[in-house]
Amino acid sequence: MDRRSNQNTRSAGGHSTSRKPKKENNLCPVYKKCGGCQLLHMDYAAQLHYKKEQLRTLLKPYGKLEGMLGMEAPEHYRHKVHAAFGRDKRGNVISGVYKEGTHTLVSVEKCLLENEKADAIIQTIRGMLKSFKIKTYDEDTDYGLLRHVLVRVGYRTGQIMVVLVLRSPILPSKNNFVKALRKEHPEITTVVVNVNDKSTSMVLGEKEQVIYGPGYIEDELLGMKFKISPRSFYQVNPAQTELLYQKVIEYAELSGKERVLDAYCGTGTIGMIAAPKAGNVIGVELNQDAVRDAVAGARKNQVENIWFYQGDAGDFMVKMADAGEKVDVVLMDPPRTGSSEKFLAALVKLKPKRVVYVSCNPETLARDLKYLCGKGYRMKKGVGVDMFPFTKHVETVCLLSNIQNKK
Ligand code: SAH
């Protein structure tokens, strides 16, 4: 669910779906308390069918849905795992998720969605706290140190990053802590301390100190290498991400000549995969760390026809439109809130032949399609990619083409 809010707490997100969980589920002991797996009561084929029909209905006024691409083995797909730390009523240290909309911490030791290695690392850290005299943070009293642990596991590289989110910058005996942790999990390639001293629902603060390794991990998708820093957005389900990106490239119909804009580009993943098939690519992204990772990734992959800009995608589009720039294809992948009217109005002015819209929220997608389909674009096709099995979340790729400006 935290697909686009890379700093939000991993709160369970149990919004209502048309089919409510009715009973406890033997797949997960905290199914009801956590609320993160809204569709756990359905078997996987039924989940895919449910999502497909929901999407089909929403997109019906605009165009046709090709289908919903599911996973063969839909468990343990999350390669980024967050755990909040605290104490239960008896004072025992627990780690897990906040129950949706509350500050009640639900203890989660194993999760059907999460990478098992990441879960094991979190449990090891929980077990180490006592001997290192590390107290968990208590929001009510503003006392204690450890707030969250974030683990990212590289899909192809197996590199593992552990981020310890602390209330204040000093981790007692940090070198011994790293040593003890790596003794249990030698696969860990980097450990970062992140300082979050604010009373906020954001997980990560702004200050960071690398206490082991390079401070980032690398991963590979579709033959390209990507650098991932603690605060950069990177899709949580890498297997399905490859499928998603392949669909984007297929829909973009690149011939090798086009000028492509990758808007909301994160670490530049989509643009970098598109670049060898395009004339050139411009990426635009708000998060500075992600842009830094994108630039490093382009250098590493020796992609020379890509440029990245840091800033608001809407502002950037307006500037391009005002300058009379030409863009052939726009690839856009906005956060859950969808795109802005500023962005869409400038896009219409720029008149790219094709727009490939990647969305993690069908409702804002439908809203934006309504706008674009009223201003010279037509939805040619769309497909769902199940990036978040067992949850209600739906990812979509849509191809729009300009009616006046046929290929
Ligand atoms: N395409 C990338 C990232 C998609 S997530 C990928 O597949 O990995 C959406 C991205 O939009 C995030 O990186 C977020 O930081 C960025 N973002 C959010 N609001 C933005 C804005 N107004 N302008 C530009 N980028 C924005």
Residues whose N, C-alpha, C, O or C-beta is under 5 A from the ligand:
A	BS01	SAH	R3 R4 F233 Y234 Q235 Y264 C265 G266 T269 V284 E285 L286 N287 G311 D312 A313 G314 D333 P334 P335
